Amino acid sequence: MTFISRSVAALCLLTTAALAFAQADYPNRPIKIIVPYAAGGGADQVTRLIGQRLSERLKQSIVVENRGGGSNTIGMNVVAKAAPDGYTLGLTTPTFLMTRAMVKNHPYDPIKDFSAVAMFGDAPLFLAVPAVLPVKNLKEFIQYGKTHAGELNWASGGTASTQGLAGLMFSSMAGIKTVQIQYKGSSQGLADLLGGSIQFMFNPMPSIIQHAKSGKLKILGVASTERLALHPEIQVIGELVPGFHATGWFGLVAPAGTPKEVVERLNREIGEIVRSTETRNAMIESGLEPRVMSPADFARLMTTDYAKYAKIFAEEGVKPE
């Protein structure tokens, strides 16, 4: 072996050893979680819950940073371009997988440019209306929509969002003409819903339950396949609108190339958090269904959903804007 080849081999060994040490020492500085939504919404709330618990287990600070706008692309582009070292993560929902079919000059590939880290919950979407709207239940609301064609405004995070997909499908399947009002984050749409300028909205339970309990909003239905154990009084929308179903999920991803050991460590810790009685109860109370997946299973889910959403948008003739 020549001197040069010996030097290269030694350098490779040193680099490998350094990487192994860095992974074993992980985390040794604060971890940032990018939430591609405005502060205060359901995605932000559940991320902060998981982040707090993760900070306690890792004994390291977890910084949640809100970067809304661009149908998730502004915040998730930051994640895609971050160093693949486990110190920058991104909060994902189905919107993350929809935007490539919706946004021109999309800045990243949602499958190839990220590593799946952990799923932590499903989020059934609930149909909420202002308390002042003169309807008492889902049947009356659908009838109201038919007699007030074109007068119902509804909030979404854009067509490339679970809210947008749910609103479009509901309006079409229920046979009512509505107007979509797009917001950068669900908290802004929720504010207008509370103010009465928006007549309905699909959203996960965490951000609307407190307003429903205070009497400011009415929850008319849930877009799940069956009634929820914690809220059996809420009607399944599919009971009146056959075939309607729309739920979201929450998970974390890291930049592609993040070491497998780091991903597995994070997945293990988050799995333990979600399985804990305290976290499970907090999630269920807020309308979320706790859910744990391995990185491989989460990656398969994202790949499958990505293809499904692309097919739906193609069939609907939706073009990137």
C-alpha positions as CSV (number, residue, x, y, z in Angstrom):
1,M,0.0,0.0,0.0
2,T,1.4,3.4,-1.0
3,F,1.7,6.3,1.4
4,I,-1.2,8.1,-0.4
5,S,-3.5,5.1,-0.2
6,R,-2.6,4.6,3.5
7,S,-3.4,8.3,4.2
8,V,-6.7,8.1,2.4
9,A,-7.6,4.9,4.3
10,A,-6.7,6.5,7.6
11,L,-8.7,9.6,6.7
12,C,-11.8,7.4,5.9
13,L,-11.4,5.6,9.3
14,L,-11.1,8.9,11.1
15,T,-14.2,10.3,9.3
16,T,-16.2,7.1,10.1
17,A,-15.1,7.2,13.7
18,A,-16.1,10.9,14.0
19,L,-19.5,10.2,12.5
20,A,-20.1,7.3,14.8
21,F,-19.1,9.4,17.8
22,A,-21.4,12.2,16.7
23,Q,-24.3,9.8,16.4
24,A,-23.6,8.1,19.8
25,D,-23.4,11.6,21.4
26,Y,-26.7,12.7,19.7
27,P,-28.2,15.1,20.6
28,N,-25.6,17.4,22.1
29,R,-27.3,20.7,21.1
30,P,-30.8,22.0,20.6
31,I,-33.1,20.3,18.0
32,K,-35.3,22.5,15.8
33,I,-38.7,21.4,14.5
34,I,-40.1,23.4,11.6
35,V,-43.9,23.7,11.6
36,P,-45.0,24.9,8.2
37,Y,-48.1,26.5,9.6
38,A,-48.9,29.6,11.5
39,A,-48.7,29.4,15.3
40,G,-51.8,28.4,17.3
41,G,-53.3,25.9,14.9
42,G,-53.8,22.2,15.6
43,A,-50.5,21.2,13.9
44,D,-48.6,23.7,16.0
45,Q,-50.3,22.5,19.2
46,V,-49.7,18.8,18.8
47,T,-46.1,19.5,17.7
48,R,-45.4,21.5,20.8
49,L,-46.9,18.7,23.0
50,I,-44.6,16.1,21.4
51,G,-41.7,18.5,21.4
52,Q,-42.0,19.1,25.1
53,R,-42.0,15.4,25.9
54,L,-39.1,14.8,23.6
55,S,-37.1,17.5,25.2
56,E,-37.6,15.8,28.6
57,R,-36.5,12.4,27.3
58,L,-33.5,13.6,25.3
59,K,-32.5,16.2,28.0
60,Q,-32.0,18.7,25.2
61,S,-33.9,21.8,24.1
62,I,-36.5,21.4,21.3
63,V,-37.2,24.6,19.5
64,V,-40.5,24.8,17.5
65,E,-40.3,27.3,14.7
66,N,-43.4,28.3,12.7
67,R,-42.8,29.0,9.0
68,G,-46.2,29.1,7.4
69,G,-47.1,30.0,3.8
70,G,-46.6,28.6,0.3
71,S,-48.8,25.6,1.1
72,N,-46.1,24.2,3.4
73,T,-43.3,24.7,0.9
74,I,-41.6,27.6,2.7
75,G,-41.0,25.7,5.9
76,M,-40.4,22.3,4.4
77,N,-37.8,23.7,1.9
78,V,-35.8,24.8,5.0
79,V,-35.9,21.3,6.2
80,A,-35.0,19.8,2.8
81,K,-31.9,22.0,2.6
82,A,-30.7,21.6,6.2
83,A,-27.8,19.5,7.2
84,P,-28.8,15.8,7.5
85,D,-27.7,15.5,11.1
86,G,-30.9,15.1,13.1
87,Y,-30.9,18.7,14.4
88,T,-33.5,20.0,11.9
89,L,-36.9,18.1,11.6
90,G,-40.1,19.0,9.9
91,L,-43.8,18.5,10.9
92,T,-45.7,16.8,8.1
93,T,-49.3,16.4,7.3
94,P,-50.9,15.1,4.1
95,T,-50.6,18.6,2.7
96,F,-46.8,18.0,2.5
97,L,-47.5,15.3,-0.1
98,M,-50.1,17.3,-2.1
99,T,-48.2,20.4,-2.9
100,R,-46.0,19.0,-5.7
101,A,-49.2,18.6,-7.8
102,M,-50.4,22.0,-6.9
103,V,-47.4,24.4,-6.9
104,K,-45.4,25.5,-9.9
105,N,-41.6,25.4,-9.5
106,H,-41.9,23.1,-6.5
107,P,-38.6,23.3,-4.6
108,Y,-38.2,19.7,-3.4
109,D,-39.3,16.1,-3.9
110,P,-41.4,15.1,-0.8
111,I,-40.3,11.5,-1.0
112,K,-36.7,11.6,-2.2
113,D,-35.5,14.7,-0.3
114,F,-36.6,13.5,3.1
115,S,-36.2,10.7,5.6
116,A,-39.3,9.5,7.4
117,V,-38.8,9.7,11.1
118,A,-42.0,9.0,13.1
119,M,-45.8,9.1,12.9
120,F,-47.5,10.1,16.1
121,G,-51.2,10.6,15.4
122,D,-54.2,10.6,13.1
123,A,-56.4,13.7,13.0
124,P,-60.0,13.2,12.0
125,L,-61.4,16.4,10.5
126,F,-64.5,18.0,12.1
127,L,-67.0,20.2,10.4
128,A,-67.4,23.4,12.5
129,V,-69.7,26.4,12.0
130,P,-70.2,29.6,13.9
131,A,-72.7,29.5,16.7
132,V,-74.7,32.2,15.0
133,L,-75.4,30.2,11.9
134,P,-79.1,29.2,12.1
135,V,-78.6,25.4,11.9
136,K,-78.7,22.8,14.7
137,N,-77.3,19.7,12.9
138,L,-75.7,18.4,9.8
139,K,-78.9,17.8,7.9
140,E,-80.1,21.3,8.5
141,F,-76.7,22.7,7.4
142,I,-76.8,20.8,4.1
143,Q,-80.3,22.0,3.5
144,Y,-79.2,25.6,4.4
145,G,-76.3,25.3,1.9
146,K,-78.7,24.3,-0.9
147,T,-81.1,27.2,-0.2
148,H,-78.2,29.7,0.0
149,A,-76.2,28.5,-3.0
150,G,-72.9,30.4,-3.3
151,E,-73.3,32.2,0.0
152,L,-71.3,29.8,2.2
153,N,-67.7,30.7,2.5
154,W,-65.3,28.1,4.0
155,A,-61.8,28.3,5.2
156,S,-58.9,26.2,4.0
157,G,-55.1,26.2,3.9
158,G,-55.5,26.1,0.1
159,T,-56.6,23.3,-2.3
160,A,-53.3,21.6,-1.5
161,S,-54.3,20.8,2.1
162,T,-56.4,18.3,3.9
163,Q,-58.9,21.1,4.7
164,G,-59.0,22.1,1.0
165,L,-59.5,18.5,-0.2
166,A,-62.2,17.9,2.5
167,G,-64.1,21.1,1.6
168,L,-64.1,20.5,-2.1
169,M,-65.2,16.9,-1.7
170,F,-67.9,17.8,0.8
171,S,-69.3,20.6,-1.3
172,S,-69.4,18.3,-4.4
173,M,-70.8,15.2,-2.6
174,A,-73.4,17.1,-0.6
175,G,-74.5,19.0,-3.7
176,I,-74.0,22.5,-2.4
177,K,-72.3,25.5,-4.1
178,T,-69.7,27.1,-1.8
179,V,-66.8,29.5,-1.9
180,Q,-63.3,28.5,-0.8
181,I,-61.3,31.2,1.1
182,Q,-57.6,30.3,1.4
183,Y,-55.4,31.2,4.4
184,K,-51.8,30.6,5.2
185,G,-52.7,28.8,8.4
186,S,-55.7,27.3,10.1
187,S,-55.5,29.8,13.0
188,Q,-56.3,32.7,10.7
189,G,-59.3,30.9,9.1
190,L,-60.5,29.9,12.6
191,A,-60.5,33.6,13.7
192,D,-62.7,34.5,10.7
193,L,-64.9,31.5,11.5
194,L,-65.4,32.7,15.0
195,G,-66.0,36.2,13.7
196,G,-68.8,34.9,11.4
197,S,-67.3,36.0,8.0
198,I,-66.6,32.3,7.3
199,Q,-69.6,29.9,7.5
200,F,-67.8,26.6,7.9
201,M,-64.4,24.9,8.2
202,F,-62.9,21.4,8.3
203,N,-60.2,21.2,11.0
204,P,-58.8,18.7,13.5
205,M,-60.3,18.8,17.0
206,P,-57.4,20.4,19.0
207,S,-57.9,24.0,17.7
208,I,-61.7,24.0,17.8
209,I,-62.7,22.0,20.9
210,Q,-62.3,24.9,23.3
211,H,-64.5,27.1,21.2
212,A,-67.1,24.4,20.9
213,K,-67.1,24.0,24.7
214,S,-67.5,27.8,25.2
215,G,-70.5,27.9,22.8
216,K,-68.8,30.0,20.1
217,L,-68.8,27.2,17.5
218,K,-71.0,24.2,16.7
219,I,-69.4,20.9,15.6
220,L,-71.8,19.3,13.1
221,G,-69.9,16.2,12.0
222,V,-66.7,14.2,11.8
223,A,-65.1,13.0,8.6
224,S,-64.1,9.6,10.0
225,T,-65.5,6.2,9.0
226,E,-67.2,5.7,12.4
227,R,-68.2,7.7,15.5
228,L,-65.4,8.4,17.9
229,A,-65.4,6.7,21.3
230,L,-64.7,10.0,23.1
231,H,-67.4,12.0,21.1
232,P,-70.1,9.5,20.1
233,E,-72.6,12.4,20.0
234,I,-70.9,13.8,16.9
235,Q,-72.4,12.5,13.7
236,V,-70.3,10.9,11.0
237,I,-70.7,13.0,7.9
238,G,-70.7,9.8,5.7
239,E,-74.1,8.9,7.4
240,L,-75.7,11.7,5.3
241,V,-73.1,12.1,2.6
242,P,-72.3,8.5,1.6
243,G,-68.7,7.8,0.8
244,F,-67.3,11.0,2.4
245,H,-64.2,10.5,4.4
246,A,-61.3,12.8,5.2
247,T,-58.6,12.5,7.9
248,G,-55.1,13.9,8.3
249,W,-52.1,12.7,10.2
250,F,-49.1,14.2,11.9
251,G,-45.5,13.0,11.7
252,L,-41.9,14.1,11.6
253,V,-39.4,13.9,8.7
254,A,-35.7,14.8,8.5
255,P,-33.5,15.8,5.5
256,A,-32.6,12.8,3.3
257,G,-29.4,11.2,4.3
258,T,-29.9,11.6,8.1
259,P,-28.1,8.7,9.8
260,K,-30.2,5.6,10.3
261,E,-29.1,5.5,14.0
262,V,-30.4,9.0,14.6
263,V,-33.7,8.4,12.9
264,E,-34.2,5.1,14.8
265,R,-33.4,6.9,18.1
266,L,-35.9,9.6,17.4
267,N,-38.5,7.1,16.3
268,R,-38.0,5.1,19.5
269,E,-38.3,8.1,21.8
270,I,-41.4,9.4,20.0
271,G,-43.0,6.0,20.1
272,E,-42.5,5.8,23.9
273,I,-44.0,9.3,24.2
274,V,-47.1,8.5,22.2
275,R,-47.6,5.2,24.1
276,S,-47.4,6.9,27.5
277,T,-50.7,7.2,29.3
278,E,-50.3,11.0,29.9
279,T,-49.7,11.8,26.2
280,R,-52.3,9.3,24.9
281,N,-54.9,10.9,27.1
282,A,-53.9,14.4,26.1
283,M,-54.1,13.5,22.4
284,I,-57.4,11.7,22.6
285,E,-58.9,14.5,24.7
286,S,-58.0,16.9,21.9
287,G,-59.5,14.8,19.2
288,L,-56.4,13.0,17.9
289,E,-55.9,9.2,17.6
290,P,-52.4,8.2,18.8
291,R,-50.6,6.2,16.2
292,V,-47.1,4.8,16.2
293,M,-45.1,3.6,13.1
294,S,-41.6,2.5,12.3
295,P,-39.6,4.7,9.9
296,A,-40.1,2.1,7.1
297,D,-43.9,1.9,7.6
298,F,-44.2,5.7,7.7
299,A,-42.2,6.0,4.5
300,R,-44.5,3.5,2.8
301,L,-47.5,5.4,4.0
302,M,-46.2,8.6,2.5
303,T,-45.3,7.0,-0.8
304,T,-48.8,5.5,-1.1
305,D,-50.6,8.7,-0.1
306,Y,-48.4,10.7,-2.5
307,A,-49.5,8.6,-5.4
308,K,-53.2,8.7,-4.3
309,Y,-53.3,12.5,-4.0
310,A,-51.6,12.9,-7.4
311,K,-54.2,10.6,-9.0
312,I,-57.1,12.5,-7.4
313,F,-55.8,15.9,-8.6
314,A,-55.1,14.6,-12.1
315,E,-58.7,13.2,-12.3
316,E,-60.0,16.6,-11.1
317,G,-58.0,18.4,-13.6
318,V,-56.2,20.5,-11.0
319,K,-53.2,22.3,-12.4
320,P,-50.2,23.8,-10.5
321,E,-50.5,27.5,-9.8
